[in-house]
Amino acid sequence: MDEKVLLIDDEQDFLQMLADRMEHRGLKVATADSPKTVLEEINLEDFDAVVLDLMMPDMDGLELLPVLLERNPELQVILLTGHASIEKGVQAMKLGALDFLEKPVDFKVLCEKIREAKQHKLLLIERRHEAEIKDIMASKPW
């Protein structure tokens, strides 16, 4: 696996454990322990997936999700929560999350979701490029 993942979670122990496991599996991992850090310091262009905690102080995952997608519409966000509800899951999907998983997360399932996120991102980029080429071709007087 060569996926590049951003992990956002305010629980330092969980964040470090998950990052270590992912790096051991060959993923490239960046971490942030607060939404503020993400918004101020992290360029979202390079990530294949963002694994985002739902419940954080100051700004929860459902508040951060639309901000992330506004900055990079092709970004694939997987929400994690220890406080799952159908309502929150539906809301997350409506806001543009790729998936909504419950803690403790099955690591194999999470890795598969990250692979799916990368494939989905690549498909979105390919479609955008095809549309750009089509526009360029249509603008020429051939």
Beta strands, then each sheet from edge to edge (+ up, - down):
strand 1: 4-8
strand 2: 28-32
strand 3: 49-53
strand 4: 77-81
strand 5: 99-102
sheet 1: 2+ 1+ 3+ 4+ 5+
end
